[in-house]
Amino acid sequence: EFQQILLDKKCEKPEISFAPPNVSGIYYIRIRPIDPSGNEGKFLPVQIYEIRDRLQPPFIIAPEELSEIRDVFDIDIVWRSVPDAAAYHVMIARDRAFKNIIFDNAKITTTSYRIRNLDFGTHFLKISAIAGDGREGPFSESRYFMVVPHPVNAPYGK
């Protein structure tokens, strides 16, 4: 018996589409015909669908959004772990659309990584989680940071 109904919809055509649930689990779908007069027929056999774990995008801790990193060419990237993630996919690009990718690694198994030898300029970062079976979740929101030179007239260390 259906106790918690997520969708109850009448369709004019013999097809239906809907957004998949956001929560993992087993879902049951039942359908019944309705004739042109509005008379409802018997339910067809129940169809069962399983939605497997949906990986959430990682939350990036460092570097901070819009940060200016002076004279440091090795950057530590840190993010929060995602439940059921076996690895993470880290991408860095020189452009917001990620067409000029300068770092792409989908085999990072920790929640931090040091990127070495970044050039001066603006960099864009995004990270996704990867499940043990290889399914990749959505990427985090992209974040950008800048590697900038030390000011010309400022003493080092200040």
FENFEN-V159740 format. One record per pair of residues at least 6 apart in sequence whose ideal C-beta (glycine too) atoms are under 6 Angstrom apart, sorted by sequence separation. I is the first residue (numbers start at 1). J is the second residue. D is the distance in whole Angstrom. If there is no record, write none. Layout:
I | J | D
I | J | D
//
This chain:
34 | 40 | 5
94 | 100 | 4
130 | 136 | 5
93 | 100 | 5
32 | 40 | 6
33 | 41 | 4
93 | 101 | 5
128 | 136 | 5
129 | 137 | 5
32 | 41 | 5
128 | 137 | 5
91 | 101 | 6
92 | 102 | 6
7 | 18 | 6
32 | 43 | 5
92 | 103 | 4
128 | 139 | 5
103 | 115 | 6
30 | 43 | 5
31 | 44 | 5
91 | 104 | 5
126 | 139 | 4
127 | 140 | 5
126 | 140 | 5
90 | 105 | 5
30 | 46 | 5
62 | 78 | 4
126 | 142 | 5
61 | 78 | 4
89 | 106 | 4
28 | 46 | 5
29 | 47 | 5
61 | 79 | 6
90 | 108 | 6
124 | 142 | 5
125 | 143 | 5
60 | 79 | 5
28 | 48 | 6
87 | 107 | 6
88 | 108 | 5
124 | 144 | 5
58 | 79 | 4
59 | 80 | 4
27 | 49 | 5
87 | 109 | 5
122 | 144 | 6
123 | 145 | 6
90 | 113 | 6
26 | 50 | 5
58 | 82 | 5
122 | 146 | 5
56 | 82 | 5
24 | 51 | 5
55 | 82 | 6
120 | 147 | 5
24 | 52 | 6
96 | 124 | 6
24 | 53 | 5
118 | 147 | 5
120 | 149 | 6
21 | 51 | 6
81 | 111 | 5
53 | 84 | 5
92 | 123 | 5
93 | 124 | 5
79 | 111 | 5
92 | 125 | 5
78 | 112 | 5
91 | 126 | 5
77 | 113 | 5
90 | 127 | 5
76 | 114 | 5
88 | 127 | 6
89 | 128 | 5
74 | 114 | 6
75 | 115 | 5
88 | 129 | 6
89 | 130 | 6
74 | 116 | 5
75 | 118 | 6
87 | 130 | 4
73 | 117 | 5
85 | 129 | 4
73 | 118 | 5
86 | 132 | 4
82 | 129 | 4
84 | 131 | 6
79 | 127 | 5
58 | 127 | 5
58 | 129 | 6
55 | 129 | 4
55 | 131 | 6
65 | 143 | 5
67 | 145 | 5
68 | 146 | 5
69 | 147 | 5
70 | 148 | 6
71 | 150 | 5
60 | 140 | 6
68 | 148 | 5
70 | 150 | 5
57 | 138 | 5
55 | 137 | 3
57 | 139 | 6
58 | 140 | 5
63 | 145 | 4
57 | 140 | 4
60 | 143 | 5
//
